[in-house]
Amino acid sequence: MPGITIEFTEEELAELRAEAKEQGKAIKRLAHDILTEDVVRRRQKQQFVEGAAKLAQEYMAEFESVFPEGSR
């Protein structure tokens, strides 16, 4: 299985070890889960922002006609 090497400070590694122990997971599993969950969360956020921007753009002309420049 492909892998990556990540360097941590002693303090960071100690925190990861403590968290892994609390969760009853191997540190590799914890690191994997944290990274993959963060990627999914970032992608979902980006999709939301893009969707919201698209929706706002679709309603912009209507908004501007109901609320002219001087009345906003």
C-alpha positions as CSV (number, residue, x, y, z in Angstrom):
1,M,0.0,0.0,0.0
2,P,1.4,3.5,-0.9
3,G,2.4,5.7,2.0
4,I,3.7,9.0,3.0
5,T,6.2,10.2,5.6
6,I,5.2,13.1,7.8
7,E,7.5,14.8,10.3
8,F,6.2,15.9,13.7
9,T,7.7,17.7,16.6
10,E,8.1,15.7,19.8
11,E,5.1,17.6,21.2
12,E,2.9,17.0,18.2
13,L,3.7,13.3,18.2
14,A,3.0,13.1,21.9
15,E,-0.4,14.6,21.3
16,L,-1.1,12.2,18.5
17,R,-0.1,9.2,20.6
18,A,-2.3,10.4,23.5
19,E,-5.2,10.9,21.2
20,A,-4.7,7.5,19.6
21,K,-4.5,5.8,23.0
22,E,-7.7,7.6,24.1
23,Q,-9.5,6.4,21.0
24,G,-8.1,2.9,21.2
25,K,-6.6,3.3,17.7
26,A,-3.1,2.8,16.3
27,I,-1.4,6.1,15.6
28,K,-1.3,5.3,11.9
29,R,-5.0,4.7,11.8
30,L,-5.7,7.9,13.7
31,A,-3.5,9.9,11.4
32,H,-5.1,8.3,8.3
33,D,-8.6,9.1,9.7
34,I,-7.8,12.7,10.5
35,L,-6.3,13.4,7.1
36,T,-9.1,11.7,5.1
37,E,-11.8,13.3,7.2
38,D,-10.2,16.7,6.8
39,V,-10.0,16.3,3.0
40,V,-13.7,15.3,2.8
41,R,-14.7,18.2,5.0
42,R,-12.8,20.7,2.9
43,R,-14.2,19.4,-0.3
44,Q,-17.8,19.5,1.1
45,K,-17.2,23.1,2.2
46,Q,-15.8,24.0,-1.2
47,Q,-18.8,22.5,-2.9
48,F,-21.2,24.3,-0.6
49,V,-19.4,27.7,-1.2
50,E,-19.5,27.1,-5.0
51,G,-23.2,26.1,-4.9
52,A,-24.1,29.2,-2.7
53,A,-22.2,31.5,-5.0
54,K,-23.9,30.0,-8.1
55,L,-27.3,30.4,-6.4
56,A,-26.6,34.0,-5.4
57,Q,-25.5,34.8,-9.0
58,E,-28.8,33.3,-10.3
59,Y,-30.8,35.6,-8.0
60,M,-28.7,38.7,-8.4
61,A,-30.7,40.3,-11.2
62,E,-33.9,39.8,-9.3
63,F,-32.4,41.2,-6.1
64,E,-31.0,44.3,-7.9
65,S,-34.4,45.0,-9.4
66,V,-36.2,44.7,-6.1
67,F,-33.5,46.6,-4.2
68,P,-32.0,49.3,-6.4
69,E,-28.5,50.5,-5.7
70,G,-29.6,53.6,-3.7
71,S,-32.0,51.6,-1.4
72,R,-29.6,49.0,-0.1
